[in-house]
Amino acid sequence: MLEKVNYPEDLRKLDLKEKKILAQELREKIIDTVSNTGGHLASNLGVVELTMALHSVFHTPMDKIVWDVGHQTYVHKILTGRKDKLDTLRQMNGLAGFPKVSESIYDCFNTGHSSTSISVALGMARARDIKGENSKVIAVIGDGALTGGMALEALNDVGSSNTNMIVILNDNEMSISKNVGGISLLLSKLRTKGLYTNVNIKGKKTMNKIPIIGKKVVKLVQKAKRGIKQLVIPKMYFEDIGFRYLGPVDGHHLEELENIFTIAKQQDGPILIHILTKKGKGYKPAEDSPDIFHSTSKFDKLTGEKIGKSKFDYSKVFGEKLVNLAKNNPNIVAITAAMTDGTGLRPFAKEFPKRFFDVGIAEQHAVGLAAGLAKAGMIPVVPMYSSFIQRAFDQLVHDIAILDLPVVICSDRSGIVGNDGETHQGLLDMAFTNTIPNFTIMAPKDFAELEEMLAFAVDLKRPVLIRYPRGAEEISFAEQEKIALGKCEVLQKGKGVCLIGIGKFVAKAYRVAQKLKEQGICATVINSRFLKPLDEMGILEYMKKAQIVVTLEDGSTKCALGSEVEKVAFENKLNVEMLKMGYPDEFVKHGTCEEIEQLYELDEESIVQEIVKVKEELTEHRRGMTCLKILEKTTNKGKMQGSY
């Protein structure tokens, strides 16, 4: 069947039996692909029938589907002309792991973070109405994403708007039991049938005409109906705020899905369809461990075992150290926004369940909660992926920094993370927190320094951001100087070239120095440790002795290390050549970290070549300047004119 289907119009030609075969083939295709490329497996296996039903009933791309987060769109990509490119998934110059408007007309919006789809879809629906168009707009959002405040704000607006749009709630937690689900489905079908609707309207009109008691009877009946609904359908919240609620529906039953989507197309106003799906559907390892197979590296599809997975990474080291610190400090608490395992907090959650808080996908609330805990005497530690911290910028400023509260924000997955692309690269955390007063910003060069920084941050009793990359350390440095506030660490002394690195790129600076030594250049290597407060006096001592100062950072050079060191050079009127090695003012696309570094000439060979090139240019320039001065000198004396 998969060979026959390239676009949605091909899918619509299949009968139900053929579609069921196609569903199985789609699952096999996804498992084969993700086992080789890595990616989001469990969520994609869970939406096979849902995606097929959407493209069968709605006329995409005229009808718009906005996928919340978007990591569940592999089936969508296969069915919209990208089947033959799926083996390039998440690879440089290949298919993105998320919707991309530049990739296909079937992708109507770029997504990557949760809780955004309803807002975007409402905007599209209102634009459609203004332009007098007649397309359908559908937002597909998971139950987990509804914990995000943005989604709730959007639901509130949609419900009161009377705008024609559909929200599909993909509930993969199976939180509603089967018996309740069956009653809910029965009632939703009754409410949406034309006969029921017509009889209901006529009945109200007839009763309202009866003198004295008519309107009272109508109100009593409506009140009784609402009471019954609340007893058997816990999700009547959606109807209370203005939606017509349909479901719950078995998200793996194609016929039911197509029927309810067809019904929804015929209704006016906001519709919410509740779909029950199972993450990892059809692949036992993913069904048993949907959290592990949410986002996975390459794996053996027969066993589900990961290929080449490191034993230790920064997240695990952070989690273990936090447990050790919390054993001796009862005021330490930990907060996560639905990332218990991803941020390494599982051991803490088991050891200190009363001091651990998972708030769901709600980064703003997580940081606000941390502020409240800190104001009441606790020491909150909040690890989040770097690209998600930006969602709570106002809380960092308003709730933490202004009050100078002792909250430790840990920026996990900082810098380039690779295959997830623009929405997940953690390039901006140092830049935007550097603009916030009262924040201390640190980045460790290896595991041991992360442990020391975490202990230091907990004792500092001020707002702190610690950023660290995804994966393992690149070098385990043998010696560690004790951390002092705002003090750098000199790893190697040299002359001529001064390399100043921070975080992950300290290891790169060290290896660059080794390669420079092979070319007769002995460089100074400094581990900045702190971006804020920057050790200006410490680095200035070595900058004064250098011709070339090179900053190296796994992030934007704007408002971060490169900019700060450049300011030091300017303010102190240093005659040095500045090379700011980092990422420019643009969004970085997907690819492996190694490929991206090579693309931006941030691999060691490229950095060495650039330093050598600049050093040679400076040598030639100074030789020319020396010749010019000698010429001027001899000319004034009337000797050897023009000999130089």
Residue, then its C-alpha position, 0 to 999 in steps of 0.5 A: m500500500l505504501e508504494k501507492v500512496n505519495y499524497p493525500e489524494d492517493l490515500r483518499k482512494l483507498d478503502l478501509k481494509e487497504k488503509k489498515i494495511l497501510a497503517q502497519e506499513l507506515r509503522e514499519k517504515i518509521i521504525d526502520t527509519v528512526s532506528n537508523t537516524g534517531g528521532h521521536l519514535a513513540s509519539n509518531l507510532g501513536v498518531v498513525e491512524l490519527t494522521m491518516a484520518l486527518h488527511s482522508v477527511f480534510h482537504t489539505p493543503m487548503d485545510k490547515i493542520v497546525w501540529d503542536v510541538g510537531h515531533q509527531t509529524y513523520v507520518h504526515k511527512i510520508l503522506t505529503g510527498r516526502k516518503d522517499k526522503l525519510d531516510t534523510l530525517r534530521q540529517m544536514n540538508g535532509l528532512a527536518g524532524f519538525p514541520k517546516v514551511s520551507e519543506s512543503i506546502y502541507d506544513c503551514f507553520n514551523t513548530g517545535h515547542s509545545s502549547t502553541s498550536i491553538s493560538v496559531a490556528l486561531g490566528m489562521a482561522r481569523a485571517r481566513d474569516i477576514k479574507g472570506e475564505n472557506s477552509k478548515v483549520i485544525a490544531v492537534i495538541g497533546d494532553g501534556a501540552l494543555t498544562g502550558g499556560m499559552a494553550l489555556e489562554a488560547l482555549n479561553d479565547v477560542g471558546s468565547s470567539n465562536t470561530n469555526m475551528i477544530v482542536i484535536l486533543n491527542d490524549n495518550e495517557m489513557s486517563i479516562s476509563k473505557n466505560v466512561g469513554g464509551i458513554s461519552l462517545l455515545l452522548s457526543k454522537l447524539r449531540t452532533k446528529g442533526l435529528y437530535t439538534n433539530v429536536n432539541i431546538k424545537g423542544k426548547k421553542t415549544m416549552n418556552k411558549i408555555p406560560i409561567i412554567g415553560k421557561k422554568v422547565v427548560k432551565l430545569v432540563q438544561k441543568a439536569k443535562r449539565g449535571i449528568k454530563q458532569l457525572v459521566i464526562p469529566k471533560m465538560y470543562f471544554e463545553d463550559i468555556g464554549f467548545r462543542y466536545l466530541g469524544p473520547v474516540d479510540g485514536h487507533h480505530l480508523e473508521e471511528l476517527e473518520n466518522i467523527f472528523t466528518i461530523a466535526k466538519q459539518q458543525d459551526g463554532p469551536i469544536l474539540i475532539h478528544i482522541l485516545t492514543k497509545k504512545g509507541k503503538g505497534y512496537k513493544p519496546a516503545e509501548d513499554s517505555p514511551d518515555i525512553f523512546h520519546s526521543t531516541s538515538k539510533f537503536d537495534k530495532l529487534t531488541g530496542e537497545k540503544i547503539g553507542k549510548s554513553k554511560f554518563d552525560y552532564s544530565k546524569v552527573f548533575g542529577e547525582k550531585l544534586v542528590n548528594l547535596a540535598k542529603n546534607n541540605p534539607n532546604i534544597v528542592a528540585i523542579t522540572a517541567a515534564m522532564t524528570d528523566g531528560t534532566g537527570l532528576r529521577p534519582f532525586a525524585k525517588e530519594f526526596p519525593k516531598r521535595f520534588f515537583d513536576v509541574g508539567i509543560a509549564e516553564q513559566h509556572a516552574v520558575g514562578l514556583a521556584a521564586g515562591l519557594a526561594k522567598a520562603g527559605m528554600i533553595p530551588v534547583v530548576p533544570m530545563y533544556s536551554s531552548f525552553i528556558q527562554r519561555a520563562f524570561d519574564q519570570l527570570v526577570h520579574d520573579i527572581a532577579i528583582l528580588d535577588l532570590p537564591v534560585v539555581i537555573c540549570s540550562d541543560r542541552s545548551g549550545i548546539v544540540g544538532n538534529d532537532g534544529e532551530t527550535h532546540q538549539g540552545l544558543l541564546d541562554m547566555a545572551f539573554t540572561n546576561t542582560i538580566p541584573n543580579f544573575t550569575i552565569m557559569a559554565p563548566k568545562d567538564f563533569a567535575e567542574l559541573e559538580e563544583m559549580l552546582a555546590f557553589a551555586v547552592d551556597l551562593k544564595r543568589p540567582v544563578l544560571i549554570r549552562y552545560p551541553r548535551g552528552a558526555e564531557e570532551i576532556s576530563f581535566a586532571e586538575q581543578e582550581k577551587i571556584a571563586l566568584g567571578k574568577c577565571e582559571v588559567l590552564q596554560k600560559g603562553k604568548g602571542v595568542c590568548l584563547i579564552g573559552i567557556g563551557k564545552f568550548v574550553a576543551k576545544a580551546y585546549r585542543v586548539a592550543q595543542k595544534l598551535k604548539e605543533q606550528g610553533i605557537c605557544a598559546t595561553v588557554i583560559n577557562s572563563r568559568f563565569l560570563k557574569p561576573l567576568d574576571e576582567m582583571g584576570i583575563l586582562e593580564y594575559m590579553k595585554k601580552a597577546q597579539i591575538v585574543v580568541t574567544l570560543e563559546d558554544g552559543s551566540t557571540k552577541c551579548a555573551l563571552g565574545s562581546e564582553v571580552e571585546k568590551v574589555a579590550f576596547e575599554n582598556k585600549l588594547n592593540v590586539e586582534m579579536l577573533k570571536m569564535g561562536y555562532p552568528d546572529e542567525f538560526v542554526k538548522h539541523g545536522t550533527c554537532e560536528e557537521i554544524e561546527q564545520l559549517y560555521e568553521l568552529d571545528e578545531e582545524s578551521i580555528v587553527q587555520e584562522i589563527v595562523k592566517v591572522k598571525e601571518e597577516l599581522t607579521e606581514h603588516r608589522r614587517g611592512m610597518t617596520c620597513l616604512k619607519i626605517l625608510e622615513k628615518t633614513t630619508n630624514k637623515g638623507k641616507m640610503q633614500g629608497s633602499y627600503 
